[in-house]
Amino acid sequence: MRGSATDPTSTPGHRHLRRTAGPLASAALLLPLLGAAPAHGSEESSAGRLQQAFATAAADHHVPQSVLLAVSYLQSRWDRHGGAPSVTGGYGPMHLTDARAALATTEHLSKGTEDARGDSARAALHPDVQEPASSAVPARLRTLPRAAELTGIPAERLRTDPAANVAGGAALLAAAQKELGEPPSADPADWYGAVARFSGADDMATAAAYADDVYDILRTGEERTTDDGQLVALAARPGLAPDTAQLKRTGLRTLPTDDTECPRSVSCESVPAPYAQFGNDDYGNHDLGDRPASQRIKYIVIHDTEGTWDGVLNLVQDPTYVSWNYTIRSTDGLIAQHVKAKDVAWHAGNWDVNARSVGIEHEGFLANPDAWYTEAMYRSSARLVKYLSRKYDIPLDRQHILGHDNVPGPTASTIPGMHTDPGPYWDWRHYFQLLGHPFKRTAGKRAALVTILPDYAANRPVYTGCATSGQPCADHGSSEVRLYSDHDVNAPLIKDIGLGTAPTEGVNDLSSRVSTGQQYAVADRWGDWTAIWYLGQKAWFENPPREPSAVPAKGFVVTPKDGAAGVPVYGRAYPEKEAYPAGVPAQTVVPLPYTIPAGQKYVVGDEMPGEYYYAVTFTTDSHRVVVGKDLYYEIQYGHRVAFVRAADVRLEGSAG
């Protein structure tokens, strides 16, 4: 939910892709949470065999190597992230936390010009945020100093040396085992309680969900090449049954029993967003509804918080603020539910999308590429999304699982202020693997459609403006692919006329980028380049067979009906004027400053009726869902989705 849609001070120079899968750059970003990140360790320390480091640490601290490997995989997937800290101040393969500074509390919905409610029937909502007092740093964010005490290894080495970091994690596990009164057993089944404590959670449900994930990894095994090029493997133990009774001896609190809407496989607590009146007949911070009986839930919108857990949860409990349905914590994947799915949260900046969606915030920072997300958060989020998908019949694809950066501005004037999170560093490819719906080739070599699918680690476009406006961001893997006006990296970038600015390489500039999982119609091919129809233009991206950025796909497309020079594109799918009953003001159906010219084609994500949820009063007696006769197609128009009237276009199938 990043505030600025563009980075006007950045310049388009150096338009090349870093396609190597080498180590991450050593420059670390300044985080408000952590202060300056420490320098990286020596090449000698980072070049050692990580697998051997796990073996050595396990032997030294009498922890089963398999347990140590599984915990580390859940924390970081064994990556060292170039020595940079995670979203919550975790370092290295074991995610040892060292949040030395006070927690950041400013939440990004207070930034930029986006009206989170996005309902033009009401005055724009721009909360005046009063930052809550800084929170005390909780124990889950201070595990690195504790590891330093236990091992005698300096904190600097624990941050920068992967082998030392693994030793610190082993020491923490051994200490947790001892505190539980358990012997240092060689049997992985005897470490369930210690693993639960290692999570840093302060409640049994979250700790158990974390430990269950670790033991799932132990049972299935894992193998991957890390971000610094090392192969690490964990052999599968299919029949492993941990001693879950140890959890009762951890001394952790029990979450109150509530009616949260979450799967049983995650830890979920209720932190309600208030529905209350204030001021001059104003109210907040969401609207009561009756979904899905009154209106289908079609979308799940993925956000990042641009703030940390405590501050964000304080803000969503303010009735004068805005809201979303869930927040997910980075350290352990704990989920807090704020707004019931039947009700409409104010989160996406587009009332039509809000009325048909559920919004999920993830503790994180868009413009800090090395402030990485933990595997625990990705997995917890994926379980929640799978649950919501099943419950509300939401397809698991990028046409229905949207980033906030894929939500269109509802009107022309709102386009420049729309938010851009979760941004280019969210790993959509891995996320959909966890959802059980991995992106893959679905058609032949010369198919009429493509699915964007770069290798996240190897795909490294140059972005600017992460730490300093106009300056390059740290070299990092990305889910997004850059678009040019010709098959040449020196050609101008694709321009988005709705933004009204020249395109840049700014991390928040969506003018000329496509994202993993999005689908487009092929417009042309030239050697190692592919062109797609995008924002009414022919847009080119590098797509060499040896390192493809996209794979062939099949699906449905729309194109203007015969004889039409072009058709309008809309930011919301509202009913025609005649559909509104007495007492409900008709909402104007105004196109965006875009068109689909004759001959161009765009991939269809869904068909939907024109709908408008009228809910402008605190009491619900006047609330109405207005449904029209007009039908719309949701299309992948640019980086963001858009809508076209079915009456304006011809639907075509693509069999590949």
HELIX and SHEET records of a PDB file:
HELIX    1   1 GLU A   43  ALA A   47  1                                   5    
HELIX    2   2 LEU A   50  HIS A   61  1                                  12    
HELIX    3   3 GLN A   65  SER A   76  1                                  12    
HELIX    4   4 HIS A   81  GLY A   83  5                                   3    
HELIX    5   5 HIS A  108  SER A  110  5                                   3    
HELIX    6   6 ALA A  139  LEU A  141  5                                   3    
HELIX    7   7 THR A  143  THR A  151  1                                   9    
HELIX    8   8 ALA A  155  THR A  160  1                                   6    
HELIX    9   9 PRO A  162  GLU A  179  1                                  18    
HELIX   10  10 PRO A  188  TRP A  191  5                                   4    
HELIX   11  11 TYR A  192  PHE A  198  1                                   7    
HELIX   12  12 MET A  204  THR A  220  1                                  17    
HELIX   13  13 THR A  244  ARG A  249  5                                   6    
HELIX   14  14 TRP A  309  VAL A  316  1                                   8    
HELIX   15  15 TRP A  351  ALA A  355  1                                   5    
HELIX   16  16 GLU A  375  TYR A  392  1                                  18    
HELIX   17  17 HIS A  404  ASN A  406  5                                   3    
HELIX   18  18 ALA A  412  GLY A  417  5                                   6    
HELIX   19  19 TRP A  428  LEU A  434  1                                   7    
HELIX   20  20 LYS A  577  ALA A  579  5                                   3    
HELIX   21  21 ALA A  646  ASP A  648  5                                   3    
SHEET    1   A 2 LEU A  17  ARG A  18  0                                        
SHEET    2   A 2 ARG A 460  PRO A 461 -1                                        
SHEET    1   B 2 GLY A  90  TYR A  91  0                                        
SHEET    2   B 2 LEU A  96  THR A  97 -1                                        
SHEET    1   C 2 GLU A 222  THR A 225  0                                        
SHEET    2   C 2 LEU A 231  LEU A 234 -1                                        
SHEET    1   D 6 CYS A 268  SER A 270  0                                        
SHEET    2   D 6 ILE A 335  GLN A 337  1                                        
SHEET    3   D 6 TYR A 326  ILE A 328 -1                                        
SHEET    4   D 6 SER A 357  HIS A 362  1                                        
SHEET    5   D 6 TYR A 299  ASP A 304  1                                        
SHEET    6   D 6 ILE A 401  GLY A 403  1                                        
SHEET    1   E 2 ALA A 276  PHE A 278  0                                        
SHEET    2   E 2 ASP A 282  GLY A 284 -1                                        
SHEET    1   F 2 HIS A 286  ASP A 287  0                                        
SHEET    2   F 2 VAL A 344  ALA A 345 -1                                        
SHEET    1   G 5 GLN A 537  GLU A 542  0                                        
SHEET    2   G 5 TRP A 529  TYR A 534 -1                                        
SHEET    3   G 5 GLN A 519  TRP A 526 -1                                        
SHEET    4   G 5 LEU A 449  ILE A 452 -1                                        
SHEET    5   G 5 ALA A 550  ALA A 553 -1                                        
SHEET    1   H 2 GLU A 480  ARG A 482  0                                        
SHEET    2   H 2 ARG A 513  SER A 515 -1                                        
SHEET    1   I 5 VAL A 641  ARG A 645  0                                        
SHEET    2   I 5 ARG A 624  GLN A 636 -1                                        
SHEET    3   I 5 TYR A 602  TYR A 614 -1                                        
SHEET    4   I 5 GLY A 555  PRO A 560 -1                                        
SHEET    5   I 5 VAL A 649  SER A 654 -1                                        
SHEET    1   J 2 GLY A 566  PRO A 568  0                                        
SHEET    2   J 2 THR A 595  PRO A 597 -1                                        
END                                                                             
